[in-house]
Amino acid sequence: MADLQDIGVSAAVNLLTALIFLIAFAIFRLQPINDRVYFPKWYLKGIRASPPHSKGVNKIVNLDFRMYLRFLNWMPEALRMPEPELIEHAGLDSVAYIRIYLLGLKIFVPIAVVAFAVLIPVNWTGKMLEGAHDLTFSNIDKLSISNIPWGSNSTSDSEKLWCFLFVLLRNVPPDPDESVSEHVEHFFYVNHPDHYLLHQTGFCGLWGTRQDAIDYYAKEIEKLSEQEAAERARVLSDPEAILPAAFVSFKSRWGAAVCAQTQQTRNPTIWLTEWAPEPSDVYWDNLAIPYVELKIRRLLMAIALFLLIFFYMAPITFVQSLANINGIEKVFPFLKHLIEKIPKTVGASMPMKATFFITYIMVDGWAGVASEVLRVVPLVMFHLKNTFLVKTEKDREQAMDPGFLDFSVYEPRIQLYFLLGVVYCAVTPILLPFIIVFFAFAYLVFRHQIINVYDRKYESAAAFWPDVHRRIIIGLVISQLLLLGLLNTKGVRMSTPFLIALPVLTIWFYRVCKGRFESAFTRFPLQEAMMKDTLERATDPMLNIRTYLCDAYLHPIFKGGEVYIRPPSDEEEGAPLVATKRSQRSSKVTSLASSEASV
């Protein structure tokens, strides 16, 4: 079993590994040949370019020895950029992500101060483990709650344009006189005449035969163009391809906010509006699923999950009922002494498992984060491509692999560290310094990465933050329940009922935060929308929003074709009447469906 000396050796090894990675990174980043590996974001923005007329050794190695004296300058440089500028440069999602690490520091540093001032001295003075002859322990376990005697009272004390101009419309009711596109256009010109703009309805080569690239790609383009035209014709002639859904764009953020956050008709099941997702996040097949069917699917999934858990727990409960402790004691009286020792053994053994997680944090959280900044795989792949494949400057740009913040991978890992921290902060406080080092180091590294490396692939305006908050609260409730059970096994039954208030108050706090602050991530304030619209009109009065929005949500099958953008008429700037095919209605304005809506 690992003791303090073993943990110290492991910490020294991992710190040395991380230090080697950091020194290697600090040297590699200074070399001109690696510039596109460690600063790809600036190349993609066009701010940085390959050094002109660099020849010989200077093209590969940096011979300015003064630069090597300042090789650790990347650390203060990563912290120097102010947050508003960082949001403009990397996006709100990236900034919110690194704020999670900052939140970890704000939570665990004060906890560590209290734990080292109170809990560790109390745990160290306990004599529980020294008197336990059936437990194998080390001196590090003496710092945990395992060392508290049985029954002791010692433990009782920057956003993109599409974000706010597009609305996703679902459940468009059928109309016998108008197509879906005409029906959508008519509805929004009647109900949002001042702000509605337009809408769209939805539905490594290293060897081989050497040939002229221009002729080859010309033939490929011609063949693909024919296939594209045939597929477009097939889709347009297929009535099944016309879905009761549309992406509706508005002239202003204010108009889009009003539409997305209000009920459009008396019937709450039709003309359903919500904020449009990021264009690259649209899964077109799901637009064909009716709203009611979506609700039914969610209900069926909830029922299936309940049945899975229920039928999984039922046999286990049944078996346990046949093998309850009282029954075992009656049948096998000689096991009574052993059964009574089980809670004591569990109460002493659980905190002693923290040594495994300490080792995990050092390997994954220290050395792993250091390897992230070194970027070994992108470094090797870039030089291989640059040596064998790159022939033009465009090829060199494509050989870069800036990567991006994969929230589906990185964010759950942070939640694991939060869970470990809140669970073990009370039972094994010695784990806290390792958690704090991880959060501080990761904050520095990922701040550098989002400034210089990662490309922004997606922007949700930090919509994931409520999920982060909820998972931290869940981890806190889990830690409180585990502490409740642990203290119960330690024989402190008089104080454990008072701990029931902790999860209750935590859940109440979560409900208060959810009701008060969640709307900031799901709704767009009309005051903010009007302010941005007014500022945009004042700074760029000639901005033509249509050029940005006309094909933003175009189905991939229609990408690349000619998009007709009709100039706005004088009447359109007002609140015109809208053309309809119904005989009982009339309008001065002709329908726009044929020119601005793709069906």
DRENSE-798724 format. One record per residue (C-alpha): residue in one letter; x, y, z. Coordinates in steps of 0.1 Angstrom, whole numbers, padded with zeros to 4 digits, always signed. Layout:
<pts>
AXYZ ...
</pts>
This chain:
<pts>
M+0000+0000+0000 A+0013+0034-0010 D+0025+0056+0018 L+0036+0093+0019 Q+0070+0084+0006 D+0056+0066-0024 I+0031+0094-0031 G+0061+0118-0029 V+0081+0098-0054 S+0051+0095-0077 A+0045+0133-0075 A+0082+0140-0082 V+0081+0117-0113 N+0050+0133-0127 L+0062+0168-0119 L+0095+0160-0137 T+0076+0146-0167 A+0054+0176-0168 L+0085+0199-0165 I+0102+0180-0194 F+0071+0185-0215 L+0070+0222-0207 I+0107+0228-0214 A+0104+0209-0247 F+0073+0229-0256 A+0090+0262-0247 I+0120+0253-0270 F+0100+0239-0299 R+0076+0268-0300 L+0106+0292-0307 Q+0117+0273-0338 P+0104+0288-0371 I+0097+0254-0385 N+0072+0247-0358 D+0054+0280-0359 R+0023+0266-0377 V+0021+0238-0351 Y+0020+0260-0320 F+0004+0292-0334 P-0021+0279-0360 K-0049+0301-0349 W-0030+0333-0359 Y-0023+0318-0393 L-0060+0310-0398 K-0069+0346-0388 G-0044+0359-0413 I-0025+0378-0386 R+0006+0356-0388 A+0024+0344-0419 S+0055+0325-0429 P+0087+0346-0425 P+0095+0359-0460 H+0129+0353-0476 S+0141+0332-0447 K+0169+0309-0459 G+0192+0282-0446 V+0194+0274-0410 N+0173+0305-0400 K+0143+0289-0417 I+0145+0259-0393 V+0162+0270-0361 N+0159+0302-0341 L+0195+0314-0336 D+0186+0344-0315 F+0198+0332-0281 R+0181+0361-0263 M+0148+0344-0271 Y+0159+0312-0251 L+0165+0333-0220 R+0128+0342-0221 F+0115+0308-0230 L+0089+0308-0202 N+0073+0340-0214 W+0044+0320-0227 M+0030+0317-0192 P+0025+0354-0184 E+0015+0359-0221 A-0013+0334-0216 L-0027+0353-0186 R-0022+0388-0200 M-0051+0389-0225 P-0081+0405-0208 E-0114+0385-0208 P-0134+0408-0231 E-0106+0406-0257 L-0104+0368-0252 I-0142+0364-0258 E-0138+0384-0291 H-0107+0363-0300 A-0118+0328-0290 G-0155+0329-0284 L-0177+0328-0253 D-0177+0290-0252 S-0139+0288-0248 V-0139+0315-0221 A-0167+0298-0202 Y-0148+0265-0204 I-0116+0279-0188 R-0138+0296-0162 I-0147+0261-0150 Y-0110+0256-0140 L-0111+0290-0123 L-0143+0279-0104 G-0125+0248-0093 L-0097+0269-0077 K-0123+0292-0060 I-0140+0262-0045 F-0111+0239-0035 V-0085+0265-0023 P-0107+0277+0007 I-0117+0241+0014 A-0080+0230+0015 V-0072+0258+0039 V-0099+0247+0063 A-0091+0210+0058 F-0054+0214+0065 A-0061+0236+0095 V-0088+0215+0111 L-0094+0180+0096 I-0059+0168+0090 P-0047+0175+0126 V-0078+0158+0139 N-0074+0128+0117 W-0036+0125+0125 T-0043+0124+0163 G-0067+0095+0159 K-0056+0060+0169 M-0082+0039+0151 L-0058+0023+0125 E-0031+0016+0150 G-0055-0006+0170 A-0069-0023+0139 H-0050-0055+0134 D-0071-0068+0105 L-0065-0037+0082 T-0034-0029+0061 F-0028+0008+0061 S+0000+0033+0055 N+0009+0066+0071 I-0011+0085+0044 D-0042+0068+0056 K-0037+0083+0091 L-0046+0116+0075 S-0080+0104+0065 I-0112+0099+0085 S-0103+0062+0086 N-0081+0070+0116 I-0110+0085+0136 P-0120+0060+0164 W-0153+0042+0163 G-0181+0064+0178 S-0158+0094+0181 N-0173+0129+0182 S-0143+0144+0165 T-0160+0143+0131 S-0193+0160+0142 D-0179+0195+0138 S-0186+0365-0286 E-0212+0357-0306 K-0219+0349-0342 L-0246+0366-0363 W-0267+0335-0366 C-0271+0332-0329 F-0297+0360-0325 L-0312+0364-0360 F-0324+0329-0368 V-0354+0310-0353 L-0363+0274-0359 L-0399+0269-0367 R-0416+0235-0363 N-0451+0220-0366 V-0462+0242-0395 P-0498+0233-0399 P-0508+0220-0434 D-0527+0243-0457 P-0547+0231-0488 D-0542+0264-0507 E-0505+0271-0500 S-0472+0253-0500 V-0452+0251-0468 S-0429+0278-0480 E-0457+0302-0489 H-0476+0294-0457 V-0445+0302-0436 E-0439+0334-0455 H-0475+0345-0452 F-0476+0338-0414 F-0445+0358-0406 Y-0453+0387-0428 V-0486+0390-0411 N-0474+0385-0375 H-0439+0399-0377 P-0441+0424-0406 D-0414+0447-0393 H-0387+0422-0385 Y-0392+0391-0408 L-0365+0388-0434 L-0366+0354-0452 H-0368+0317-0444 Q-0355+0284-0456 T-0375+0252-0454 G-0356+0220-0447 F-0355+0184-0457 C-0034+0110-0473 G-0026+0102-0511 L+0011+0094-0514 W+0012+0072-0546 G-0009+0062-0576 T-0011+0070-0613 R+0004+0104-0620 Q-0018+0127-0640 D-0025+0164-0645 A-0043+0178-0615 I-0063+0204-0634 D-0077+0179-0659 Y-0085+0154-0632 Y-0103+0178-0609 A-0121+0194-0638 K-0136+0160-0647 E-0144+0153-0611 I-0162+0187-0608 E-0182+0180-0640 K-0192+0146-0628 L-0202+0158-0593 S-0221+0187-0608 E-0242+0164-0629 Q-0249+0142-0598 E-0257+0173-0578 A-0282+0186-0604 A-0299+0152-0606 E-0302+0149-0568 R-0316+0184-0565 A-0342+0177-0592 R-0352+0145-0574 V-0355+0162-0540 L-0375+0191-0555 S-0399+0167-0572 D-0404+0146-0541 P-0434+0157-0520 E-0420+0138-0490 A-0390+0162-0490 I-0412+0192-0480 L-0412+0192-0443 P-0434+0213-0419 A-0404+0232-0406 A-0384+0262-0415 F-0355+0284-0405 V-0367+0319-0403 S-0344+0349-0403 F-0351+0384-0390 K-0338+0419-0398 S-0330+0425-0361 R-0321+0406-0330 W-0350+0422-0312 G-0375+0407-0337 A-0359+0373-0335 A-0359+0373-0297 V-0396+0382-0296 C-0405+0354-0320 A-0383+0328-0304 Q-0394+0335-0269 T-0432+0339-0273 Q-0462+0317-0283 Q-0473+0325-0318 T-0509+0313-0318 R-0537+0303-0295 N-0530+0266-0303 P-0498+0258-0284 T-0490+0227-0306 I-0485+0245-0339 W-0462+0272-0351 L-0436+0263-0325 T-0406+0285-0324 E-0372+0282-0307 W-0337+0295-0312 A-0321+0280-0342 P-0291+0257-0335 E-0257+0264-0348 P-0257+0257-0386 S-0232+0229-0384 D-0252+0213-0356 V-0283+0208-0376 Y-0292+0171-0381 W-0315+0174-0410 D-0332+0140-0407 N-0346+0150-0373 L-0365+0179-0387 A-0389+0154-0402 I-0399+0141-0367 P-0432+0158-0356 Y-0431+0176-0323 V-0456+0152-0306 E-0435+0122-0318 L-0404+0138-0302 K-0423+0141-0269 I-0434+0105-0271 R-0399+0093-0278 R-0386+0111-0248 L-0413+0096-0227 L-0405+0061-0240 M-0368+0066-0232 A-0377+0077-0197 I-0399+0046-0192 A-0372+0023-0207 L-0346+0038-0183 F-0369+0033-0153 L-0377-0003-0163 L-0340-0010-0168 I-0331+0003-0133 F-0362-0013-0117 F-0357-0048-0131 Y-0320-0046-0125 M-0325-0037-0088 A-0355-0060-0082 P-0336-0093-0084 I-0307-0079-0064 T-0331-0067-0037 F-0348-0101-0037 V-0315-0119-0032 Q-0305-0096-0005 S-0338-0101+0013 L-0330-0138+0014 A-0296-0131+0028 N-0303-0104+0054 I-0279-0100+0083 N-0304-0111+0110 G-0312-0142+0091 I-0275-0150+0087 E-0269-0145+0124 K-0297-0169+0133 V-0286-0196+0109 F-0249-0191+0115 P-0243-0177+0150 F-0206-0181+0147 L-0206-0154+0120 K-0222-0127+0143 H-0188-0113+0153 L-0176-0111+0117 I-0209-0094+0105 E-0206-0068+0133 K-0171-0059+0121 I-0182-0053+0084 P-0195-0016+0090 K-0162-0008+0108 T-0142-0023+0080 V-0161-0004+0054 G-0159+0029+0073 A-0121+0025+0076 S-0114+0012+0041 M-0134+0036+0019 P-0113+0067+0027 M-0081+0046+0022 K-0089+0043-0016 A-0079+0079-0021 T-0043+0069-0029 F-0055+0055-0062 F-0072+0087-0072 I-0042+0108-0061 T-0020+0087-0085 Y-0047+0091-0113 I-0048+0129-0108 M-0010+0131-0111 V-0008+0110-0142 D-0038+0124-0161 G-0041+0158-0146 W-0004+0168-0144 A+0015+0149-0171 G-0016+0146-0193 V-0022+0184-0194 A+0015+0190-0200 S+0014+0167-0230 E-0016+0187-0243 V+0005+0218-0247 L+0034+0199-0263 R+0011+0186-0291 V+0033+0157-0300 V+0009+0140-0326 P+0001+0173-0345 L+0038+0182-0345 V+0048+0148-0361 M+0019+0148-0385 F+0026+0184-0397 H+0062+0177-0405 L+0054+0144-0423 K+0028+0162-0444 N+0051+0192-0449 T+0079+0168-0461 F+0059+0145-0484 L+0026+0162-0494 V+0029+0200-0492 K+0036+0217-0526 T+0018+0250-0522 E+0010+0275-0495 K-0025+0262-0495 D-0013+0227-0489 R+0008+0239-0460 E-0023+0256-0444 Q-0043+0224-0448 A-0015+0204-0432 M-0020+0224-0400 D-0041+0207-0373 P-0052+0234-0349 G-0077+0211-0332 F-0106+0224-0311 L-0121+0222-0277 D-0140+0190-0277 F-0165+0197-0250 S-0178+0162-0250 V-0144+0149-0239 Y-0129+0177-0218 E-0159+0188-0199 P-0168+0154-0184 R-0132+0150-0173 I-0134+0183-0153 Q-0166+0170-0137 L-0148+0139-0125 Y-0122+0160-0108 F-0149+0181-0092 L-0166+0149-0080 L-0133+0135-0065 G-0126+0168-0048 V-0160+0172-0031 V-0162+0135-0021 Y-0128+0133-0006 C-0124+0168+0008 A-0139+0157+0041 V-0127+0121+0044 T-0092+0123+0029 P-0082+0160+0027 I-0046+0152+0015 L-0061+0148-0020 L-0070+0185-0022 P-0035+0199-0031 F-0033+0175-0061 I-0067+0187-0073 I-0057+0224-0069 V-0025+0219-0088 F-0045+0203-0116 F-0070+0232-0119 A-0043+0258-0118 F-0021+0241-0143 A-0050+0233-0166 Y-0063+0269-0165 L-0029+0282-0176 V-0024+0256-0204 F-0059+0258-0219 R-0059+0296-0218 H-0027+0294-0239 Q-0043+0269-0262 I-0075+0288-0269 I-0054+0319-0276 N-0028+0304-0299 V-0039+0270-0311 Y-0076+0259-0310 D-0098+0268-0338 R-0134+0277-0330 K-0156+0251-0346 Y-0188+0258-0326 E-0203+0286-0306 S-0233+0282-0283 A-0229+0314-0263 A-0219+0292-0232 A-0252+0273-0233 F-0235+0244-0216 W-0229+0263-0183 P-0263+0252-0167 D-0252+0216-0172 V-0219+0223-0156 H-0236+0238-0126 R-0261+0209-0123 R-0233+0183-0124 I-0214+0201-0097 I-0245+0201-0075 I-0250+0164-0082 G-0215+0157-0072 L-0220+0177-0040 V-0252+0158-0032 I-0234+0125-0038 S-0205+0135-0015 Q-0230+0145+0012 L-0249+0112+0010 L-0216+0092+0011 L-0204+0112+0041 L-0238+0105+0058 G-0234+0068+0052 L-0197+0068+0062 L-0204+0086+0095 N-0231+0061+0101 T-0207+0032+0097 K-0183+0050+0121 G-0210+0048+0148 V-0218+0085+0150 R-0255+0079+0147 M-0265+0108+0169 S-0252+0135+0145 T-0260+0119+0112 P-0297+0129+0112 F-0286+0166+0112 L-0266+0160+0080 I-0298+0151+0061 A-0304+0189+0059 L-0273+0192+0037 P-0286+0176+0006 V-0320+0192+0011 L-0305+0227+0013 T-0282+0219-0016 I-0311+0209-0038 W-0331+0239-0027 F-0301+0261-0036 Y-0299+0245-0071 R-0337+0251-0076 V-0332+0288-0067 C-0302+0292-0090 K-0321+0274-0118 G-0352+0296-0115 R-0332+0328-0112 F-0303+0324-0136 E-0310+0297-0162 S-0329+0321-0183 A-0297+0341-0189 F-0285+0311-0209 T-0317+0302-0227 R-0333+0336-0234 F-0319+0367-0251 P-0328+0400-0232 L-0348+0424-0254 Q-0329+0453-0240 E-0296+0438-0250 A-0310+0429-0284 M-0323+0464-0291 M-0289+0479-0279 K-0270+0457-0303 D-0293+0464-0332 T-0291+0502-0326 L-0253+0501-0323 E-0250+0480-0355 R-0272+0504-0375 A-0252+0533-0362 T-0218+0518-0370 D-0226+0501-0403 P-0258+0515-0418 M-0251+0499-0452 L-0249+0464-0438 N-0268+0439-0459 I-0279+0411-0436 R-0293+0391-0465 T-0259+0383-0478 Y-0250+0366-0445 L-0283+0348-0439 C-0295+0338-0474 D-0278+0304-0473 A-0268+0299-0437 Y-0293+0271-0431 L-0294+0257-0466 H-0295+0220-0468 P-0261+0205-0479 I-0277+0192-0511 F-0284+0228-0522 K-0250+0242-0511 G-0228+0256-0539 G-0257+0265-0562 E-0267+0300-0572 V-0287+0318-0545 Y-0309+0347-0557 I-0310+0376-0533 R-0338+0399-0541 P-0331+0435-0531 P-0356+0449-0506 S-0384+0470-0521 D-0396+0503-0506 E-0428+0487-0497 E-0411+0460-0478 E-0394+0484-0455 G-0428+0492-0442 A-0455+0467-0431 P-0469+0454-0464 L-0499+0432-0469 V-0489+0397-0479 A-0499+0378-0510 T-0518+0346-0506 K-0534+0320-0529 R-0567+0321-0509 S-0595+0337-0528 Q-0608+0356-0499 R-0575+0375-0493 S-0556+0400-0513 S-0524+0420-0511 K-0504+0446-0528 V-0472+0427-0524 T-0463+0396-0545 S-0452+0364-0528 L-0415+0360-0521 A-0416+0322-0519 S-0403+0316-0554 S-0372+0337-0549 E-0362+0335-0513 A-0374+0301-0500 S-0358+0269-0509 V-0383+0240-0507 
</pts>
